[in-house]
Amino acid sequence: EALRLSNTTCILYILRDNEAFPDFLEGFAHVPGSEDVSRPGWSSVPGGKTLFACPRRMCFSFKNTVSSRIVVSGVSDCSVGFLEEFVFDEETFYPNITLVTGGRLEDAVARLRYYTPAEFDRLGLRSMVRVVEGAQMTAVDRDARAVRLSSGEELLYDALTVAEPGEDRLLEQLGFGDAERAQGGSGRGKVLPAGELATHLKYMTRDEVEDLTTVVIYGDSLDAHAAMGLLQESGLMFEDLVHISPNKAALTTGPVRLMTLAAGQARIMLPPVVYNMQLKKVEVQGRVRCTFANVLGREDMITCDLLVTAHDLGVSTGLFRCLNDSAIVYDGGLVVDSGFRTNDPSIYAAGQTCTKFSRRYGQGARMDMVSQKELGRHLKCSVAAGVGGGGAPGPLADTLANFNTPVVFQTKLCWSHTFAIVGMPQALGTMNLEVPAGSRFLKSVHVAQFTCICVDAQNRIQFLVTIGPACADPRKLMKLIGLPLSYLGDIEGAEDLLGHLMQPLVDALVLPGFADCREEMIRKAQGGAGLMGLAQDFFLRFAAANAGNLPRYHIPA
C-alpha cells in the first residue's frame, strides 16, 4: 500500500542501532543496501544497516529467466530508459545486468534530461542491476566477449551495450582531459566542461563566485547557455561572462537557433556572442590564457579565471581507442544498423552524441532529435531479441523504428528565464519559427513570456516553444502533444498561452488514466456508439479513478 500511494517501486529501509531486520510481507524480496546511500539531510548510513525491499512479483513471480550477461557502458537518458525496460519486463527476468558508470552515479544522474534524481531513485535499479562506479572500459576482447575496465576487473558479456552520454573531446585535445583534471593538474577547477560546472559550483561560496572577474564560455549549444545561467544564478556578474562560438552566426542551427528566434520575439536579452573564434591553445599559469584563431587567421588571447567548454560532445578519446582497437566501425560516431547493432552483432550502441545510424538510411536518420527515453525502449527490444529474451523482434525489413514520443529540450538561461521545446521530432523539422505546410501558429507575448503552439490541419497540437520568466514542467507539456486543440478550452482567445496551459483545467489532461480513457472512448465511437453516452461514461469513470487528484475547476461548455 505504501508503494502504491507513493508511486514507488522500491523501499529503502534504514535500521536504527540494535534494530533487527524487519519481517517484511511475503510478497517482498530483500536485497542488501549499498555502501553509499547518503542523501541530502541524512547522515552516512552503513551498508550493513540498510536493505531494499522490492515487490517480489516485479522480480521473480511468473517470469521466464534469461541468464545472458548484459553489460551496459554509460549513464545517459538512453541507457536508463534501456535498463528501465529490462527491470520492468513483465514476462522475463534478467539477473545478470551490469552497469558501468564511468564516474560517480550521482553526478551522472544529475545531468539526465528525461529523469529527475527522484524518478531515478524510484526505479530501484540498484536492487536489480549490478552497478560498477568509477571505472571505464579500456579494452574489448571480441573473441572472448570480455570487457576490461580501468579498475582491472574483467566482465564477460553476451551483449555489450554502449550508451555513453558523450564527453568534451576538445579538452582532451588541449591536454585537459578527465585524467588530467582528476589528478589535480594545473587546470583543475579552472578548465572544465559544462557538464561538471554544477558540481564544481557546489563547492564554491557565493563570494568566491562573485570574485571571478572573467569567465569564458566556449561553444554554441544549449549547454553553453545553461552554464551562463547557472553562473549568473550563483553570483557572477552578467558583464563578466564572455561567450565565444566557433561557428558563424548564420550557421547556428537546431535548438539554439530556435531559442535565439524566440528570445527576439519576447525581447529577451541573451548574452552577446563573439562568433567565428576557434580555440587553439589553453595554458594555466595562475589564470587561464586562451588563444583563439579569428576569422582573419590571426591569434587573439583572452585571460580569464574560468574556462567552460560546451561545444564538441562525442565519443571520449578513451572509448574511441578501446573500440577502435577492437575494429568497431566509427564514422564521427559508432555506426549501427536499424537494430542498433555495430559490425559486431553482440555489441550494440545508441545515444544522441556517440552513435549514428549507417549512411544507408539517409541524412535524416538522427539519434539526437528523438526522445532518448524512447530510443532506450527500442534498444531494449533489439538486445532482448538478441539474447533470446523474447523481446519484440527487429523489423523484418532493414528500416528504422518509428519514434512517436515527443522530444524535450529545456534550459535555464540568464536572468532566471527558461527556454523549452516540446514536440514530435518530425514536426520540429528545421528548428525555426516558420509555419509548416498545412499548419498554423498560435502565439502570445505576455510579460516577456513568448509562447508558440503549432497546430496541424486536424487541429492537433504538434509542438510548443516557450521562453521567459515562467517555468512549466516540460514532461507535463509532453502529454498535450497530439491532443485536439479543443481539449484546452478557449485557448485561442488566451492572452497568455503558457499561463492557460498551467491552469487546473489542463492538469486533468495529464493525470495517468486520461490517455487510456480517451483511447477507449475513441474506439467505441468508431464502432458506432453514441457520443453523448460515451462522453458521460468517460467523465464519470475518469473522475472516479482520479477523485483524489482532480482539482476543482469550471468545465467549459
RAPE-V802410 format. One line per field, one symbol per residue. phi: phi as a letter, one per 30 degrees, with the letter a starting at -180 (. if undefined). A space follows every 10 residues. Layout:
phi->???
This chain:
phi->.ddddchcca cccccdeicd ddcddddccc bedddcbdbe jcddceedcb acbcedddcb dhbdcccedc cccjcbeddd dddedddcdd cbccdccbcc dibddddddd cdccbdeddd dddidddcbd cccibbdcab cdddhbcccd djdccdbcbc ccbddjbddd ddddibdedd dddiddddib badddcdddd ddccdddddd ddcbbccckb bddddddddd ddddkddedd dbcbcdcded cdbieddddd ddddddhcdc edcccibcdc abbcbicccc cccdddidcc cbcbdbccca bcdaddeddd dddddciddb bilddbcdci cddcdcccaa kdccbbdedd cjdddbcdcb ddddeddddd edddddcici ddddddddbd ddcccecbbb bdcdiidbcb bbldedddhd hbccddeicb ccbbbbhicc bbccbddcic dcabbbbldd bcdddddedd djdddddcid ddcddbdddd dcdeededdc deddeddddd dddddddjdd dddddddddd dddddbedcd ddadddd
